[in-house]
Amino acid sequence: MNRKMVFKTVGTMLMAEAALLLLPTAVALIYREKCALYLALAAVVALVGGGALNRFCKPDSDLIYAREGFVTVALTWLAWSAVGALPFFLAREIPSYVDAFFETVSGFTTTGASILTNVEAMSQGLLFWRSFTHWVGGMGILVFVMALVPGSNDRSMHILRAEMPGPVVGKLLPRARDTASILYKIYVGMTLVEIILLLVGGMPLFESVVHAFGTAGTGGFGVKADSIAGYSPYLQWVITVFMFLFGVNFNLYYLLLARRFKAAAQSSEFWYYLGIVLVSVALIAANILPLCKTFEEAVRLSAFQVSSIMTTTGYATTDFNLWPEFSKGILLLLMMIGACAGSTGGGLKVSRAVMLVKTVGREIRHLLHPRSVNAVKFEGKTVDKATLKGVSSYFAIYMVCTVAVYMLLTLDGFDLETNLSATFACFNNIGPGLAAVGPTANYFAYNPLSKIVLSLAMLLGRLEIFPLLLTLSPSTWMKR
């Protein structure tokens, strides 16, 4: 383990966070808010802490292998969350540091779960920082820095693989930094287009930027207690469409920009993703039609909530706690599936879900016809045994972690529906759950221990378990 290189990289990332904190500081100064002081103070803490790590950690080698990549990613996310929580706590807008840490982890992991009981009372500067964490965390903290900082070598691919969601991450271009750069150019471009479309619909500039950040990062933090319910149907449709688009594998957008239309059309994951969304929208719209005034309203509410839950954004236009059990059951299943690999969405991922179903189908066929050879195909190619084993192993660990989080939450005294949906909502980076943590409620009532458990669940879900588990394992820190 190249420990000094790991901590030096974490230090560099903390200094990058210090630079990012200057943007919400400027917003707070524009609105003449006192929180500008606390945002600036957090930036100083990040700068000093990062500078100290850079100064005192002088590695003999700058090589980063898979183990270092996983640990670097986990420690960076923990460090950024710890420092990012300071402005909320110091400004006393979130009096408890545990609550502030929960809110910040929820932001960076693009979960959108909140402990705030009165979000509209918050200062503009902290509301901006809260949503900005979504935007930065959506594509990945280290991917963001790699896209901007020159000198990232090819070993950075280990960091890219450790941080990008999905079973497989490959290069779009020969160098890892070039891959990160092209991904962020697409990300920034789509964010700007959404801001413009929201402005066209009459949404104020500040709210347009905040909601675009929440949509792009598939996070779901907003500025109003009723989320998106108070906005016009046009604005709801714009956010619906962009939630869906940010749930698509970004490699697909690169192929489209490169005019490799045939390769893009062969993305079976996208077609499965689209099919699941359309079927879910149709079923829920038919189920809630008697509760709606018009057919358009039923389709709009259904489409918005399906896109929000499946992409793990967490915005809401209605209290789906009041929907029939059939519709809530579909949403609960969508929480587990999640968006596409290589998107900003969370969850198990469509690709993993499809491969798991195909693996089960192969085993059934093998039982019926023991001598037959049944290969699992995905994206037009035969999936190798190593990938299938990795998917199966991930699902097994995913279920173990889900059960562990749920059992720890049961110590808090909430009902089964609340604890189970809170587990799924946080572990899959969705945000709102059902019952006491539904779209019109929050996580404030959980005790500090439960909030720490849920914070770790959010990090496990966003980093896809292994980076955090490997960091906590003593054997990881042993020398080679």
C-alpha positions as CSV (number, residue, x, y, z in Angstrom):
1,M,0.0,0.0,0.0
2,N,1.5,3.3,-1.1
3,R,0.0,5.2,2.0
4,K,1.8,8.4,1.4
5,M,0.6,8.7,-2.2
6,V,-3.0,8.0,-0.9
7,F,-2.9,10.8,1.7
8,K,-1.1,13.2,-0.7
9,T,-3.9,12.7,-3.2
10,V,-6.5,13.2,-0.5
11,G,-4.7,16.4,0.4
12,T,-4.9,17.6,-3.2
13,M,-8.6,16.8,-3.3
14,L,-9.2,18.8,-0.1
15,M,-7.5,21.8,-1.6
16,A,-9.8,21.4,-4.6
17,E,-12.8,21.4,-2.2
18,A,-11.4,24.7,-0.8
19,A,-11.5,26.2,-4.2
20,L,-15.1,25.0,-4.8
21,L,-16.3,26.5,-1.5
22,L,-15.4,29.9,-2.9
23,L,-18.4,29.7,-5.3
24,P,-21.1,29.4,-2.6
25,T,-19.2,32.0,-0.6
26,A,-19.5,34.4,-3.5
27,V,-23.3,33.6,-3.8
28,A,-23.7,34.3,0.0
29,L,-21.8,37.7,-0.5
30,I,-24.1,38.6,-3.4
31,Y,-27.1,38.1,-1.1
32,R,-25.2,39.7,1.8
33,E,-25.6,36.7,4.1
34,K,-23.5,36.0,7.2
35,C,-23.0,32.4,6.1
36,A,-20.3,33.7,3.7
37,L,-18.0,33.8,6.7
38,Y,-18.6,30.2,7.6
39,L,-18.3,29.0,4.0
40,A,-14.9,30.9,3.8
41,L,-13.8,29.4,7.1
42,A,-14.6,25.9,5.8
43,A,-12.5,26.7,2.7
44,V,-9.6,27.7,5.0
45,V,-9.9,24.4,6.9
46,A,-9.9,22.4,3.7
47,L,-6.9,24.4,2.4
48,V,-4.8,24.0,5.5
49,G,-5.7,20.4,6.0
50,G,-5.0,19.5,2.4
51,G,-1.8,21.6,2.3
52,A,-0.5,19.8,5.4
53,L,-1.2,16.4,3.9
54,N,0.6,17.5,0.7
55,R,3.5,18.9,2.6
56,F,4.2,16.0,5.0
57,C,3.2,13.1,2.7
58,K,6.1,12.7,0.2
59,P,5.7,9.3,-1.5
60,D,8.7,7.5,-3.1
61,S,6.5,6.6,-6.0
62,D,3.5,8.3,-7.6
63,L,2.0,5.0,-8.8
64,I,-1.6,4.2,-8.0
65,Y,-2.9,0.6,-8.3
66,A,-6.3,-0.8,-7.7
67,R,-6.0,-1.0,-3.9
68,E,-4.7,2.6,-3.7
69,G,-7.5,3.8,-6.0
70,F,-10.2,2.3,-3.9
71,V,-8.8,3.7,-0.6
72,T,-8.2,7.1,-2.1
73,V,-11.8,7.4,-3.3
74,A,-13.2,6.3,0.0
75,L,-11.0,8.6,2.1
76,T,-11.6,11.6,-0.2
77,W,-15.4,11.2,0.0
78,L,-15.2,11.0,3.8
79,A,-12.9,14.0,4.1
80,W,-15.0,16.1,1.7
81,S,-18.2,15.3,3.6
82,A,-16.6,16.1,7.0
83,V,-15.3,19.5,5.8
84,G,-18.4,20.2,3.6
85,A,-20.6,19.8,6.7
86,L,-18.8,22.6,8.6
87,P,-20.7,25.6,7.0
88,F,-24.1,24.2,8.0
89,F,-22.9,23.5,11.5
90,L,-20.9,26.7,12.1
91,A,-23.8,28.9,10.8
92,R,-26.1,27.0,13.2
93,E,-28.6,26.5,10.4
94,I,-28.1,22.8,11.2
95,P,-27.2,22.9,14.9
96,S,-26.1,19.2,15.2
97,Y,-22.8,18.2,13.4
98,V,-24.2,14.7,12.9
99,D,-27.2,16.2,11.1
100,A,-24.9,18.5,9.1
101,F,-22.7,15.5,8.1
102,F,-25.8,13.5,7.1
103,E,-27.0,16.4,4.9
104,T,-23.6,16.8,3.3
105,V,-23.1,13.1,2.6
106,S,-26.6,13.0,1.2
107,G,-25.5,15.9,-1.1
108,F,-22.2,14.5,-2.3
109,T,-23.7,11.0,-2.8
110,T,-26.6,12.6,-4.7
111,T,-29.1,10.9,-2.3
112,G,-31.3,13.8,-1.5
113,A,-32.3,12.5,1.9
114,S,-32.7,15.5,4.3
115,I,-33.1,16.2,8.0
116,L,-34.3,19.8,7.3
117,T,-37.8,20.6,8.6
118,N,-37.9,24.0,7.0
119,V,-35.7,24.2,3.9
120,E,-37.2,27.5,2.9
121,A,-35.7,29.2,6.0
122,M,-32.1,28.4,4.9
123,S,-29.8,31.1,3.5
124,Q,-29.2,31.3,-0.2
125,G,-25.5,30.6,0.1
126,L,-26.0,27.4,2.0
127,L,-28.9,26.3,-0.3
128,F,-26.5,26.8,-3.2
129,W,-23.7,24.8,-1.5
130,R,-26.2,22.1,-0.6
131,S,-27.2,21.6,-4.2
132,F,-23.7,22.2,-5.6
133,T,-22.6,19.1,-3.7
134,H,-25.1,17.2,-5.9
135,W,-23.6,18.5,-9.1
136,V,-20.0,17.8,-8.1
137,G,-20.8,14.3,-6.6
138,G,-22.9,13.3,-9.5
139,M,-20.1,12.5,-11.9
140,G,-17.6,11.9,-9.1
141,I,-15.4,14.1,-6.9
142,L,-12.1,12.7,-8.1
143,V,-13.3,12.5,-11.7
144,F,-14.2,16.2,-11.4
145,V,-10.6,17.0,-10.3
146,M,-9.1,14.7,-12.9
147,A,-11.0,16.6,-15.6
148,L,-9.5,19.9,-14.5
149,V,-6.1,19.2,-13.1
150,P,-3.3,18.6,-15.6
151,G,-0.8,15.8,-15.0
152,S,-3.2,12.9,-14.3
153,N,-1.4,9.8,-15.5
154,D,-2.7,6.6,-16.8
155,R,-2.7,5.1,-13.3
156,S,-5.6,7.4,-12.6
157,M,-7.8,4.9,-14.4
158,H,-7.8,2.9,-11.2
159,I,-9.4,5.9,-9.5
160,L,-11.9,6.3,-12.4
161,R,-12.9,2.7,-12.1
162,A,-13.3,2.9,-8.3
163,E,-15.5,6.0,-8.4
164,M,-17.7,5.6,-11.5
165,P,-20.8,3.6,-10.9
166,G,-21.5,0.3,-12.7
167,P,-20.0,-3.1,-13.3
168,V,-17.5,-2.0,-16.0
169,V,-15.8,1.3,-16.6
170,G,-13.6,1.7,-19.7
171,K,-11.8,4.5,-21.4
172,L,-13.4,6.6,-24.0
173,L,-10.0,8.0,-24.9
174,P,-6.4,6.6,-24.3
175,R,-5.7,8.8,-21.3
176,A,-7.8,8.7,-18.1
177,R,-7.8,12.5,-17.8
178,D,-9.1,12.8,-21.4
179,T,-11.9,10.4,-20.5
180,A,-12.8,12.4,-17.4
181,S,-12.6,15.7,-19.4
182,I,-15.0,14.5,-22.2
183,L,-17.5,13.2,-19.6
184,Y,-17.5,16.5,-17.8
185,K,-18.0,18.5,-21.0
186,I,-21.1,16.5,-21.7
187,Y,-22.2,16.9,-18.1
188,V,-21.7,20.7,-18.1
189,G,-23.4,21.1,-21.5
190,M,-26.5,19.1,-20.5
191,T,-26.7,21.1,-17.2
192,L,-26.6,24.4,-19.1
193,V,-29.3,23.3,-21.5
194,E,-31.6,22.4,-18.6
195,I,-31.0,25.8,-16.9
196,I,-31.9,27.6,-20.1
197,L,-35.1,25.5,-20.5
198,L,-36.1,26.2,-16.9
199,L,-35.5,29.9,-17.3
200,V,-37.7,29.8,-20.4
201,G,-40.5,28.3,-18.3
202,G,-40.4,31.2,-15.9
203,M,-38.3,29.7,-13.0
204,P,-36.0,32.3,-11.4
205,L,-32.3,32.1,-12.1
206,F,-31.2,30.9,-8.6
207,E,-33.9,28.2,-8.5
208,S,-33.1,27.2,-12.1
209,V,-29.4,26.6,-11.2
210,V,-30.2,24.8,-8.0
211,H,-32.7,22.5,-9.6
212,A,-30.4,21.8,-12.6
213,F,-27.7,20.8,-10.1
214,G,-30.1,18.5,-8.4
215,T,-31.3,17.0,-11.7
216,A,-27.9,16.6,-13.2
217,G,-26.5,14.9,-10.1
218,T,-29.7,13.0,-9.8
219,G,-29.8,14.2,-6.2
220,G,-33.1,16.0,-5.5
221,F,-32.2,18.8,-3.2
222,G,-34.5,21.8,-3.9
223,V,-35.5,25.1,-2.3
224,K,-39.1,24.5,-1.4
225,A,-40.8,22.2,1.1
226,D,-43.1,20.7,-1.6
227,S,-40.1,19.9,-3.9
228,I,-41.3,20.4,-7.5
229,A,-45.1,20.2,-6.8
230,G,-45.6,24.0,-6.9
231,Y,-44.1,24.5,-10.3
232,S,-45.9,24.5,-13.7
233,P,-46.6,21.4,-15.7
234,Y,-44.0,22.6,-18.3
235,L,-41.3,22.9,-15.7
236,Q,-42.2,19.4,-14.3
237,W,-41.9,17.9,-17.8
238,V,-38.5,19.5,-18.3
239,I,-37.2,18.1,-15.1
240,T,-38.8,14.7,-15.9
241,V,-37.0,14.5,-19.2
242,F,-33.6,15.6,-17.8
243,M,-33.8,13.2,-14.9
244,F,-34.3,10.4,-17.5
245,L,-31.4,11.7,-19.6
246,F,-29.0,11.9,-16.7
247,G,-29.8,8.3,-15.9
248,V,-28.4,7.2,-19.3
249,N,-24.8,5.9,-19.6
250,F,-22.7,8.9,-20.6
251,N,-20.7,6.7,-22.9
252,L,-23.8,6.7,-25.1
253,Y,-23.7,10.4,-25.4
254,Y,-20.1,10.3,-26.4
255,L,-20.9,7.8,-29.2
256,L,-23.7,10.1,-30.4
257,L,-21.4,13.1,-30.4
258,A,-18.8,11.0,-32.3
259,R,-21.5,10.1,-34.8
260,R,-21.1,6.4,-34.1
261,F,-24.9,6.0,-34.3
262,K,-24.8,2.3,-35.0
263,A,-22.7,1.6,-31.9
264,A,-25.0,3.8,-29.8
265,A,-28.1,2.0,-31.1
266,Q,-26.7,-1.4,-30.0
267,S,-26.7,-0.4,-26.3
268,S,-29.1,-3.0,-25.0
269,E,-28.8,-1.5,-21.5
270,F,-30.4,1.7,-22.8
271,W,-33.3,-0.1,-24.4
272,Y,-33.9,-2.1,-21.2
273,Y,-33.8,1.1,-19.2
274,L,-36.2,2.8,-21.6
275,G,-38.5,-0.2,-21.6
276,I,-38.6,-0.4,-17.8
277,V,-39.4,3.3,-17.5
278,L,-42.2,3.2,-20.2
279,V,-43.9,0.1,-18.7
280,S,-43.7,1.5,-15.2
281,V,-45.2,4.8,-16.3
282,A,-48.0,3.1,-18.1
283,L,-48.9,0.8,-15.1
284,I,-48.8,3.5,-12.5
285,A,-50.7,6.1,-14.7
286,A,-53.5,3.5,-15.1
287,N,-53.4,2.8,-11.4
288,I,-53.6,6.4,-10.2
289,L,-56.0,7.7,-13.0
290,P,-59.0,7.6,-10.7
291,L,-57.1,9.9,-8.3
292,C,-56.3,12.5,-10.9
293,K,-58.3,15.2,-12.6
294,T,-57.1,14.5,-16.1
295,F,-55.3,11.8,-18.1
296,E,-52.4,14.2,-18.7
297,E,-52.0,14.8,-15.0
298,A,-51.9,11.0,-14.3
299,V,-49.2,10.5,-17.0
300,R,-47.2,13.5,-15.8
301,L,-47.2,12.5,-12.2
302,S,-46.4,8.9,-13.1
303,A,-43.6,9.8,-15.5
304,F,-42.1,12.3,-13.1
305,Q,-42.1,9.9,-10.1
306,V,-40.8,6.9,-12.2
307,S,-38.0,9.0,-13.6
308,S,-37.2,10.5,-10.1
309,I,-37.1,7.1,-8.3
310,M,-35.4,5.0,-11.0
311,T,-32.7,7.6,-11.6
312,T,-32.5,8.0,-7.8
313,T,-33.1,11.7,-8.0
314,G,-35.7,12.0,-5.3
315,Y,-37.7,15.0,-6.5
316,A,-41.5,14.8,-6.0
317,T,-44.5,16.4,-7.5
318,T,-47.0,14.6,-5.2
319,D,-47.2,12.6,-2.1
320,F,-46.9,9.1,-3.5
321,N,-47.5,7.8,0.0
322,L,-51.2,8.3,-0.9
323,W,-51.0,6.2,-4.1
324,P,-52.4,2.6,-4.2
325,E,-50.2,-0.2,-2.9
326,F,-49.6,-1.4,-6.5
327,S,-48.0,1.9,-7.5
328,K,-45.9,2.1,-4.4
329,G,-44.8,-1.5,-4.9
330,I,-43.5,-0.6,-8.4
331,L,-41.6,2.4,-7.0
332,L,-40.0,0.2,-4.4
333,L,-38.7,-2.2,-7.0
334,L,-37.4,0.8,-9.1
335,M,-35.5,1.9,-6.0
336,M,-33.5,-1.3,-6.2
337,I,-32.9,-1.3,-10.0
338,G,-31.7,2.2,-10.4
339,A,-30.3,3.8,-13.5
340,C,-27.7,2.8,-16.1
341,A,-24.1,2.1,-15.4
342,G,-21.9,5.1,-16.1
343,S,-24.7,7.6,-15.3
344,T,-25.1,9.9,-12.4
345,G,-27.8,7.6,-11.0
346,G,-27.5,5.1,-8.1
347,G,-29.1,1.8,-7.4
348,L,-28.1,-1.7,-8.4
349,K,-27.9,-0.5,-12.1
350,V,-29.9,-1.8,-15.0
351,S,-26.9,-3.7,-16.5
352,R,-26.5,-5.7,-13.3
353,A,-30.2,-6.4,-12.9
354,V,-30.4,-7.7,-16.5
355,M,-27.3,-9.9,-16.2
356,L,-28.6,-11.3,-12.9
357,V,-32.0,-12.2,-14.6
358,K,-30.2,-13.7,-17.6
359,T,-27.9,-15.7,-15.2
360,V,-30.9,-17.1,-13.5
361,G,-32.5,-18.0,-16.9
362,R,-29.3,-19.7,-17.9
363,E,-29.2,-21.8,-14.7
364,I,-32.9,-22.9,-15.3
365,R,-32.1,-23.9,-18.9
366,H,-29.1,-25.8,-17.7
367,L,-31.2,-27.8,-15.2
368,L,-33.7,-28.7,-18.0
369,H,-30.9,-29.4,-20.5
370,P,-27.7,-30.4,-18.6
371,R,-25.6,-30.9,-21.8
372,S,-26.6,-27.6,-23.4
373,V,-24.2,-24.7,-23.5
374,N,-25.9,-21.5,-22.5
375,A,-23.9,-18.3,-22.7
376,V,-25.1,-15.0,-21.2
377,K,-25.1,-12.2,-23.7
378,F,-25.2,-8.5,-23.1
379,E,-24.6,-5.5,-25.3
380,G,-24.4,-8.0,-28.2
381,K,-21.4,-9.8,-26.6
382,T,-20.9,-12.9,-24.5
383,V,-20.4,-11.9,-20.9
384,D,-17.2,-13.6,-19.5
385,K,-17.3,-15.7,-16.3
386,A,-15.3,-13.1,-14.3
387,T,-17.9,-10.4,-15.0
388,L,-20.8,-12.7,-14.1
389,K,-19.0,-13.7,-10.9
390,G,-18.4,-10.1,-10.1
391,V,-22.1,-9.2,-10.6
392,S,-23.3,-12.1,-8.5
393,S,-20.8,-11.3,-5.8
394,Y,-21.8,-7.7,-5.8
395,F,-25.5,-8.6,-5.5
396,A,-24.7,-10.9,-2.6
397,I,-22.8,-8.2,-0.7
398,Y,-25.4,-5.7,-1.6
399,M,-28.1,-7.8,0.0
400,V,-25.9,-8.4,3.1
401,C,-25.3,-4.7,3.6
402,T,-29.0,-3.9,3.0
403,V,-30.0,-6.4,5.7
404,A,-27.3,-5.0,8.1
405,V,-28.4,-1.4,7.7
406,Y,-32.1,-2.4,8.1
407,M,-31.4,-4.4,11.3
408,L,-29.5,-1.4,12.8
409,L,-32.4,0.9,12.0
410,T,-34.9,-1.4,13.7
411,L,-33.2,-0.3,17.0
412,D,-34.8,3.1,16.5
413,G,-38.4,2.1,16.9
414,F,-39.9,3.0,13.6
415,D,-42.3,0.7,11.7
416,L,-41.2,-1.8,9.1
417,E,-42.3,0.2,6.1
418,T,-40.4,3.3,7.3
419,N,-37.1,1.4,8.1
420,L,-37.2,-0.8,5.0
421,S,-37.8,2.1,2.6
422,A,-35.3,4.3,4.4
423,T,-32.7,1.5,3.9
424,F,-33.5,1.2,0.2
425,A,-33.7,5.0,-0.2
426,C,-30.3,5.7,1.4
427,F,-28.4,2.7,0.2
428,N,-29.6,3.2,-3.4
429,N,-29.1,7.0,-3.1
430,I,-32.7,7.9,-3.8
431,G,-33.7,10.2,-0.9
432,P,-37.4,10.0,0.0
433,G,-38.8,6.7,1.1
434,L,-42.3,5.7,2.3
435,A,-44.3,6.2,5.5
436,A,-42.4,8.5,8.0
437,V,-39.6,9.2,5.5
438,G,-42.0,9.8,2.5
439,P,-41.7,12.7,0.0
440,T,-43.4,15.2,2.4
441,A,-41.4,14.1,5.4
442,N,-37.7,13.8,6.3
443,Y,-35.1,11.9,8.4
444,F,-34.9,14.3,11.3
445,A,-36.6,12.0,13.8
446,Y,-34.0,9.3,13.5
447,N,-31.5,9.2,16.4
448,P,-27.8,10.2,15.8
449,L,-26.6,6.5,15.5
450,S,-29.2,5.8,12.9
451,K,-28.2,8.9,10.9
452,I,-24.5,7.8,11.0
453,V,-25.6,4.3,9.8
454,L,-27.6,5.9,7.0
455,S,-24.7,8.2,6.1
456,L,-22.5,5.1,5.7
457,A,-25.2,3.4,3.7
458,M,-25.3,6.4,1.3
459,L,-21.5,6.2,0.9
460,L,-21.6,2.4,0.4
461,G,-24.3,2.8,-2.2
462,R,-22.6,5.7,-4.1
463,L,-19.2,4.1,-4.1
464,E,-20.6,0.6,-4.7
465,I,-19.5,-0.9,-1.5
466,F,-16.0,-2.1,-2.2
467,P,-14.0,1.2,-1.7
468,L,-15.4,1.7,1.8
469,L,-15.2,-1.9,2.8
470,L,-11.6,-2.2,1.6
471,T,-10.6,1.0,3.5
472,L,-12.0,-0.4,6.7
473,S,-10.2,-3.7,6.3
474,P,-6.8,-3.9,8.1
475,S,-5.3,-6.1,5.5
476,T,-5.7,-3.3,2.9
477,W,-3.1,-1.2,4.8
478,M,-0.4,-3.8,4.9
479,K,2.7,-3.2,2.8
480,R,3.1,-5.2,-0.4
